[in-house]
């Protein structure tokens, strides 16, 4: 089976969109709704194949939990809201829609067809609004016509599109101020670096587990072989270093020991400074209470 060429290669999601979606999801959760929330994405084409999603707004949506073919999207509200946004910033167009997933649903194709009335190249971005520290909270998809080799009618399906988080200079300043307010002041920069590396390793472990699960299903015959995916995996494995090389192992040991030495010295210095401050504080207290004593 084959699919058509994607007009979009990458979707760049701005922090403002993430904040708006989380706010939408939180407000609905406070009134007792545990369902996913849906909204419209606004943005523009940054360059050929790169879609810049810079804004969004919520849209009233409801669906039957038992029968996913029964759903309601208030497109009148969608149009009125878009006209209001257009008066503020005419550069931002409807580029797609979002929901909080966290996975694809059966009726996503039908909802996407409705959104395509306002944007032919509509993209779907699934934004995980739940607290998660592993990987990106966004997954982007584009609807394509899947052509079957056996001559059966074509069917619509979603093709995965690469996504990333990007921000303009003003947004970066706002994010920095936000992180500064919620940052744990007890944890130093070293602790933050270690935490970041730990989260990165967890994300890597998750991705490798998905790759292993996919290859296992291909071997068992559950999934067909996709040569494009296999070629990408082969390229990835070819880039891996030879960790059994003695020179590499020795250099890693040396670098690790050097870093641990710096950490050890820093801990000693902090202990000496703390002890010095304690002695000074004790001396000041004694002189204050007993001024006749001289050191």
BELZINOR-V393166 format. One record per residue. N is the residue number from 1. PHI is phi as a letter, one per 20 degrees, with the letter a starting at -180 (999 if undefined). D_CENTER is the distance of its C-alpha to the mean C-alpha in Angstrom with 2 decimals. Layout:
BEGIN
n	phi	d_center
N	PHI	D_CENTER
N	PHI	D_CENTER
END
This chain:
BEGIN
n	phi	d_center
1	999	30.58
2	c	29.04
3	c	26.59
4	f	26.80
5	f	25.15
6	f	21.83
7	f	22.30
8	c	18.66
9	d	17.16
10	b	13.84
11	d	11.88
12	d	10.78
13	d	9.13
14	e	10.73
15	g	10.18
16	g	13.21
17	f	11.76
18	f	9.11
19	f	12.22
20	f	14.45
21	f	12.72
22	f	12.57
23	f	16.15
24	f	17.21
25	f	16.11
26	f	17.76
27	f	20.89
28	f	21.35
29	f	20.98
30	f	23.68
31	e	26.13
32	n	25.73
33	e	23.56
34	d	21.28
35	f	20.51
36	f	17.42
37	d	17.45
38	c	17.65
39	b	17.71
40	d	18.27
41	d	16.22
42	d	18.26
43	r	18.18
44	b	20.15
45	e	20.47
46	f	19.91
47	b	21.74
48	f	22.82
49	n	20.07
50	d	17.26
51	e	16.20
52	d	15.24
53	e	13.86
54	d	15.16
55	b	16.23
56	a	16.49
57	b	18.92
58	f	19.54
59	c	22.14
60	g	24.43
61	b	23.71
62	b	25.31
63	b	25.92
64	e	28.24
65	f	26.75
66	e	29.49
67	c	29.78
68	f	26.55
69	f	28.81
70	d	29.83
71	b	27.40
72	c	27.81
73	c	25.91
74	f	27.81
75	f	27.98
76	f	30.69
77	f	28.39
78	g	25.79
79	f	28.50
80	f	29.93
81	f	26.67
82	f	25.88
83	f	29.39
84	f	28.84
85	f	25.67
86	f	27.62
87	f	30.34
88	e	28.02
89	b	26.15
90	f	27.68
91	f	25.32
92	e	22.39
93	d	22.92
94	f	21.48
95	d	19.08
96	r	17.72
97	b	16.49
98	c	13.74
99	b	13.97
100	e	12.28
101	l	13.28
102	e	11.96
103	c	13.87
104	f	16.20
105	d	19.46
106	f	22.97
107	e	23.56
108	f	20.47
109	f	22.77
110	f	25.36
111	f	23.05
112	f	21.74
113	f	25.43
114	f	26.09
115	f	23.40
116	f	24.79
117	f	27.95
118	d	26.33
119	b	24.30
120	f	25.44
121	e	22.29
122	f	20.03
123	d	16.43
124	d	14.53
125	d	10.86
126	e	9.90
127	d	7.73
128	f	7.93
129	e	9.99
130	f	11.27
131	f	11.00
132	b	9.06
133	d	8.89
134	d	8.23
135	m	5.64
136	f	2.02
137	e	2.91
138	c	4.57
139	c	7.74
140	d	10.61
141	c	14.26
142	c	17.69
143	e	20.98
144	c	23.69
145	e	27.24
146	e	27.77
147	e	31.31
148	e	33.00
149	f	35.58
150	e	38.00
151	n	38.70
152	f	37.14
153	g	35.67
154	f	32.24
155	c	29.33
156	e	26.07
157	b	22.84
158	d	19.19
159	d	18.17
160	f	14.68
161	c	13.53
162	f	11.34
163	c	8.42
164	b	7.14
165	e	6.86
166	c	10.61
167	b	13.21
168	e	16.97
169	f	19.23
170	f	19.94
171	f	16.35
172	f	15.84
173	f	18.99
174	f	17.91
175	f	14.69
176	f	17.01
177	f	19.50
178	f	17.15
179	f	16.02
180	f	19.72
181	f	20.75
182	d	18.62
183	f	18.98
184	f	21.45
185	f	24.48
186	f	26.04
187	e	23.55
188	e	24.35
189	f	22.53
190	f	23.40
191	f	21.90
192	f	18.61
193	f	18.66
194	f	19.55
195	f	16.85
196	f	14.19
197	f	15.98
198	f	16.23
199	f	12.55
200	f	12.26
201	f	15.23
202	f	13.93
203	f	10.95
204	f	13.75
205	f	16.00
206	f	13.83
207	f	13.56
208	f	17.29
209	f	18.19
210	f	16.87
211	f	18.88
212	f	21.86
213	f	21.78
214	f	21.78
215	f	24.65
216	f	26.48
217	f	26.46
218	f	27.69
219	f	30.47
220	f	31.47
221	n	31.67
222	f	29.19
223	d	27.08
224	f	28.66
225	f	28.21
226	d	25.82
227	f	27.22
228	f	24.38
229	f	21.96
230	f	24.79
231	f	25.40
232	f	21.82
233	f	22.06
234	f	25.44
235	f	24.25
236	f	21.60
237	f	24.37
238	f	26.73
239	e	24.56
240	f	24.68
241	f	27.28
242	e	30.43
243	f	29.91
244	e	33.53
245	f	34.98
246	g	37.19
247	f	36.60
248	f	32.80
249	f	33.21
250	f	35.69
251	f	33.57
252	f	30.61
253	f	33.10
254	f	34.57
255	f	31.32
256	f	30.23
257	f	33.70
258	f	33.63
259	f	30.39
260	f	31.80
261	f	35.02
262	f	33.31
263	f	31.62
264	f	35.03
265	f	36.85
266	f	34.41
267	f	34.95
268	f	38.71
269	f	38.73
270	f	36.84
271	f	39.35
272	f	42.31
273	f	41.16
274	f	40.64
275	f	44.09
276	f	45.61
277	f	44.28
278	f	45.64
279	f	49.06
280	f	49.17
281	f	48.28
282	f	50.96
283	f	53.51
284	f	52.89
285	f	53.29
286	f	56.56
287	f	57.97
288	f	57.12
289	e	58.90
290	c	61.71
291	f	62.52
292	f	65.67
293	e	63.67
294	c	62.96
295	d	60.87
END
